[in-house]
Amino acid sequence: MSKAEQEYRQTRQNISKIKAQLQQLRVQETEQQQKYLENKNNITQINAELEKLNTRSKQLEQNNLAADNTENNQIQELQQAIARWEKEVADNSTIKSSHAGCIVEITATLGQYLSPGNRLGTLQISGQASEMMSVAYFRVQDGKQIKPGMPILITPDTVKRARFGGIVGKITNISAFPVTSEGASSVVGNPELVQKVMDGEGGKIEAIAQLKLDPKNFSGYEWSSSDGPKLAISPGTTTTVRVTVEERSPITFVLPILREWSRLENL
């Protein structure tokens, strides 16, 4: 075989190898392109997943913020409700008087359940003597004769009437109907005293009188037959009262009897 033929064969073999290599490279290129596309798709999917996760994260943040706001609002509402309840408990557990004064008697006991209207005690209201008044109770037949404006003498039970007389006053109000023990207790504030005043009767006429002031006297009031005792008159003092329902000369009481006698004699 000539040298030229050998070179020719060698060249063809080389060409065949090169073609085989090219074919292999094409296959590898195709595989690389497929891998590239697969990787690209994977990247796209990953980016989509990342976007979803980012959106989900933002949604969770918004949900958490809304939940925090809702929780904070609920906490504030609970705190406000607790504050209201605490204030209500404090208000209901503390009894406040609308008047300034001094408590002179407590009738309620520790731990006693109280309802609106229950009596707790007696309060001596601070103020001037002009604020004091007299409350008296009369039998119905006597009380019906009493009218506002009638004079009244009020003698404290701690004072001797024979020596000092009584405090001069004037009827300012008279009940139109008999009052019950419960009604009198709401005014007097002492059920035991009211029971004694009522004396077992169904009801009595309530009279309220204004006391006449006299700053020159020790007590601060005008007395009927003297300057009064050297004694301060305090609220809650029990008294005996006398009301002048009519003033007539003695002859007016005698003449009806004479007329009655005359009528009998003529018969």
Backbone torsions as a table, in degrees:
resi	resn	phi	psi	omega
1	MET	NA	136.1	-177.0
2	SER	-76.7	164.3	179.6
3	LYS	-64.5	-34.8	-178.8
4	ALA	-66.1	-39.6	179.7
5	GLU	-66.7	-39.3	179.3
6	GLN	-62.0	-43.8	179.8
7	GLU	-64.6	-37.7	179.9
8	TYR	-63.4	-47.1	179.9
9	ARG	-62.9	-40.4	179.9
10	GLN	-64.0	-39.9	179.8
11	THR	-64.0	-42.2	-179.7
12	ARG	-65.6	-39.3	177.8
13	GLN	-62.5	-41.1	179.1
14	ASN	-63.9	-41.7	179.6
15	ILE	-62.9	-41.2	179.2
16	SER	-62.8	-41.1	178.2
17	LYS	-63.4	-42.8	-179.0
18	ILE	-64.0	-41.8	178.3
19	LYS	-61.5	-42.1	178.8
20	ALA	-62.6	-41.2	178.4
21	GLN	-64.5	-41.1	178.1
22	LEU	-62.0	-42.2	179.3
23	GLN	-62.7	-41.6	179.0
24	GLN	-64.7	-39.6	178.4
25	LEU	-64.6	-39.3	178.4
26	ARG	-63.2	-41.8	178.4
27	VAL	-62.7	-44.0	179.0
28	GLN	-63.3	-39.2	178.5
29	GLU	-62.0	-42.9	179.4
30	THR	-62.3	-44.1	178.8
31	GLU	-62.1	-41.1	179.8
32	GLN	-65.4	-39.1	177.8
33	GLN	-63.8	-41.8	177.6
34	GLN	-62.2	-43.8	178.0
35	LYS	-63.1	-39.4	178.9
36	TYR	-61.4	-46.3	179.6
37	LEU	-63.2	-41.2	178.1
38	GLU	-62.4	-44.6	178.4
39	ASN	-63.3	-39.6	179.0
40	LYS	-62.9	-43.6	177.2
41	ASN	-62.7	-41.8	178.4
42	ASN	-61.2	-42.4	178.6
43	ILE	-62.7	-41.6	178.5
44	THR	-62.1	-44.3	178.5
45	GLN	-63.6	-41.6	179.4
46	ILE	-63.7	-42.5	177.8
47	ASN	-61.8	-39.7	178.3
48	ALA	-64.3	-42.0	177.7
49	GLU	-64.1	-41.1	177.5
50	LEU	-62.0	-40.3	178.1
51	GLU	-64.0	-41.4	177.2
52	LYS	-62.4	-44.5	179.8
53	LEU	-63.3	-38.9	178.2
54	ASN	-63.9	-44.1	177.5
55	THR	-63.1	-42.4	178.6
56	ARG	-63.2	-39.9	179.2
57	SER	-63.2	-44.0	178.0
58	LYS	-63.4	-40.2	178.8
59	GLN	-63.3	-41.6	178.2
60	LEU	-64.4	-38.9	177.4
61	GLU	-62.1	-43.8	177.7
62	GLN	-63.7	-42.1	178.6
63	ASN	-63.7	-42.1	178.5
64	ASN	-64.0	-40.2	178.3
65	LEU	-64.0	-43.9	178.1
66	ALA	-63.9	-40.6	178.7
67	ALA	-64.7	-40.3	177.9
68	ASP	-63.2	-42.9	178.6
69	ASN	-63.0	-43.0	178.7
70	THR	-63.1	-42.7	179.6
71	GLU	-64.9	-41.6	178.1
72	ASN	-63.6	-41.0	177.8
73	ASN	-63.4	-42.2	178.2
74	GLN	-63.7	-40.3	178.4
75	ILE	-63.4	-43.3	178.6
76	GLN	-63.0	-42.3	178.2
77	GLU	-62.3	-42.5	178.2
78	LEU	-64.5	-41.2	178.3
79	GLN	-63.3	-41.3	177.5
80	GLN	-65.3	-41.3	178.3
81	ALA	-63.9	-42.1	178.1
82	ILE	-62.2	-41.5	178.9
83	ALA	-62.8	-40.8	178.0
84	ARG	-64.6	-43.4	-179.9
85	TRP	-64.9	-41.6	178.6
86	GLU	-62.8	-41.0	178.0
87	LYS	-65.4	-41.2	179.1
88	GLU	-63.6	-42.5	177.8
89	VAL	-62.7	-43.4	179.9
90	ALA	-64.0	-41.6	180.0
91	ASP	-67.4	-40.3	-177.6
92	ASN	-76.7	-22.7	-180.0
93	SER	-92.3	-7.1	178.6
94	THR	-116.9	124.6	179.4
95	ILE	-100.7	121.3	-178.5
96	LYS	-115.8	135.5	177.9
97	SER	-89.8	145.2	177.1
98	SER	-79.6	-3.6	179.9
99	HIS	-123.0	148.2	173.9
100	ALA	-85.0	141.8	-179.8
101	GLY	174.3	-162.5	-177.4
102	CYS	-125.9	132.2	178.0
103	ILE	-77.3	119.0	-178.5
104	VAL	-103.0	-13.4	179.7
105	GLU	-157.2	139.2	175.2
106	ILE	-121.9	121.8	-178.7
107	THR	-102.6	-19.8	178.2
108	ALA	-78.8	151.2	-179.3
109	THR	-109.0	158.3	-179.5
110	LEU	-63.0	128.2	179.9
111	GLY	87.4	-1.1	-179.0
112	GLN	-72.5	135.4	176.6
113	TYR	-80.0	127.3	-174.8
114	LEU	-113.7	143.7	175.3
115	SER	-118.1	159.1	177.3
116	PRO	-55.8	131.8	-179.8
117	GLY	98.6	-13.3	178.0
118	ASN	-66.8	141.9	178.9
119	ARG	-80.9	134.7	-179.2
120	LEU	-107.5	-30.3	-177.0
121	GLY	168.2	-159.1	-178.3
122	THR	-124.1	130.9	179.7
123	LEU	-113.8	124.0	174.5
124	GLN	-88.0	111.6	-174.4
125	ILE	-76.4	134.4	177.8
126	SER	-75.4	142.9	178.5
127	GLY	161.1	-173.4	-179.6
128	GLN	-83.8	164.8	-179.1
129	ALA	-62.5	-26.5	-177.7
130	SER	-65.7	-15.2	-179.1
131	GLU	-83.2	-12.1	-179.0
132	MET	-78.2	151.1	177.6
133	MET	-142.0	167.0	178.7
134	SER	-110.1	133.6	175.8
135	VAL	-117.6	124.4	-177.7
136	ALA	-131.5	154.1	-179.3
137	TYR	-126.5	132.0	-176.4
138	PHE	-123.3	154.6	171.5
139	ARG	-60.1	151.7	-173.4
140	VAL	-57.3	-44.8	-177.4
141	GLN	-64.9	-29.5	177.1
142	ASP	-83.4	-42.4	-177.0
143	GLY	-64.0	-29.4	179.9
144	LYS	-67.3	-17.2	178.5
145	GLN	-86.6	-11.7	-175.6
146	ILE	-88.9	135.3	179.9
147	LYS	-126.7	153.7	174.6
148	PRO	-58.1	139.7	-179.1
149	GLY	98.6	-14.5	179.9
150	MET	-70.6	145.4	178.7
151	PRO	-74.0	151.0	-179.2
152	ILE	-142.5	143.1	174.4
153	LEU	-110.6	127.3	-175.6
154	ILE	-116.7	113.2	-178.9
155	THR	-110.3	113.7	176.2
156	PRO	-59.6	143.7	-179.1
157	ASP	-67.1	-12.1	177.8
158	THR	-90.0	2.5	-176.2
159	VAL	-121.9	142.6	176.6
160	LYS	-80.4	118.5	-178.0
161	ARG	-65.3	-36.7	-177.9
162	ALA	-62.3	-26.4	-177.2
163	ARG	-95.6	-41.7	-172.9
164	PHE	-110.9	-11.3	-176.1
165	GLY	75.0	-130.7	-179.6
166	GLY	-150.1	166.2	176.9
167	ILE	-74.8	133.2	-179.3
168	VAL	-78.1	133.4	179.1
169	GLY	-146.3	-178.3	-179.6
170	LYS	-142.0	134.5	178.1
171	ILE	-65.7	126.0	178.6
172	THR	-108.7	-23.5	-179.3
173	ASN	-154.3	142.1	178.7
174	ILE	-135.8	132.6	-177.2
175	SER	-69.4	138.9	-179.4
176	ALA	-73.1	-26.7	-178.4
177	PHE	-131.4	158.2	178.1
178	PRO	-60.8	141.6	177.9
179	VAL	-97.7	149.9	179.3
180	THR	-87.0	173.9	177.6
181	SER	-62.8	-37.1	179.2
182	GLU	-65.0	-42.2	178.6
183	GLY	-64.8	-40.4	178.7
184	ALA	-67.4	-36.4	-179.9
185	SER	-63.8	-35.1	179.4
186	SER	-66.6	-23.0	178.7
187	VAL	-93.2	-49.3	-176.4
188	VAL	-75.2	-39.3	179.0
189	GLY	83.7	9.6	-179.2
190	ASN	-138.5	96.9	-177.0
191	PRO	-58.5	-37.4	-179.5
192	GLU	-63.8	-42.9	178.3
193	LEU	-65.8	-38.5	179.2
194	VAL	-63.1	-39.5	178.8
195	GLN	-60.7	-38.8	177.6
196	LYS	-67.7	-39.5	-179.4
197	VAL	-67.3	-42.8	-179.0
198	MET	-68.0	-29.9	174.5
199	ASP	55.8	38.2	176.2
200	GLY	77.8	0.5	-179.7
201	GLU	-83.5	158.3	-176.2
202	GLY	-66.8	-34.0	-178.7
203	GLY	-172.3	159.0	179.4
204	LYS	-137.6	161.2	178.7
205	ILE	-82.7	130.0	-178.8
206	GLU	-96.3	129.7	178.5
207	ALA	-121.8	134.1	177.2
208	ILE	-115.6	131.7	-176.1
209	ALA	-127.8	147.6	175.2
210	GLN	-95.6	134.3	-179.5
211	LEU	-87.7	137.7	-179.1
212	LYS	-83.2	128.1	-176.2
213	LEU	-85.3	149.3	172.4
214	ASP	-150.1	95.5	-175.6
215	PRO	-63.5	-14.2	179.4
216	LYS	-73.5	-25.8	-179.4
217	ASN	-84.5	154.1	-177.8
218	PHE	-60.2	-41.3	-177.7
219	SER	-75.1	-18.8	-178.0
220	GLY	88.6	5.0	-178.2
221	TYR	-125.8	160.5	177.3
222	GLU	-87.0	132.1	179.6
223	TRP	-108.6	154.5	-173.2
224	SER	-73.8	-36.9	-172.9
225	SER	-127.5	8.8	178.8
226	SER	-167.0	-174.1	175.1
227	ASP	-83.5	0.9	179.0
228	GLY	85.9	168.6	-178.2
229	PRO	-77.6	163.3	174.0
230	LYS	-82.5	64.9	-172.2
231	LEU	-143.8	130.7	176.5
232	ALA	-80.0	135.2	179.2
233	ILE	-93.5	118.6	-176.9
234	SER	-106.1	154.0	176.5
235	PRO	-58.7	144.1	179.9
236	GLY	93.0	-2.9	179.1
237	THR	-69.8	129.9	176.6
238	THR	-77.5	146.6	-174.7
239	THR	-139.5	164.5	169.5
240	THR	-116.7	129.2	-174.2
241	VAL	-118.7	154.2	176.0
242	ARG	-135.6	126.2	-178.2
243	VAL	-111.1	132.1	175.7
244	THR	-87.8	107.2	-178.0
245	VAL	-90.0	-19.8	-179.4
246	GLU	-161.4	142.5	175.6
247	GLU	-120.4	118.6	-179.0
248	ARG	-138.6	150.7	175.8
249	SER	-73.6	151.8	-176.4
250	PRO	-56.3	-33.3	-176.5
251	ILE	-62.5	-30.2	-179.4
252	THR	-69.3	-21.2	176.2
253	PHE	-84.7	-27.8	-177.4
254	VAL	-79.5	-41.8	-175.5
255	LEU	-57.7	-42.2	177.2
256	PRO	-59.4	-34.0	178.5
257	ILE	-68.8	-42.3	178.4
258	LEU	-61.8	-40.1	179.4
259	ARG	-65.3	-36.4	178.7
260	GLU	-66.8	-42.5	177.5
261	TRP	-62.7	-41.5	-179.5
262	SER	-62.5	-40.2	-179.4
263	ARG	-65.6	-38.8	-179.8
264	LEU	-67.6	-38.9	-178.7
265	GLU	-67.8	-36.7	179.9
266	ASN	-66.8	-28.4	176.8
267	LEU	-67.5	NA	NA
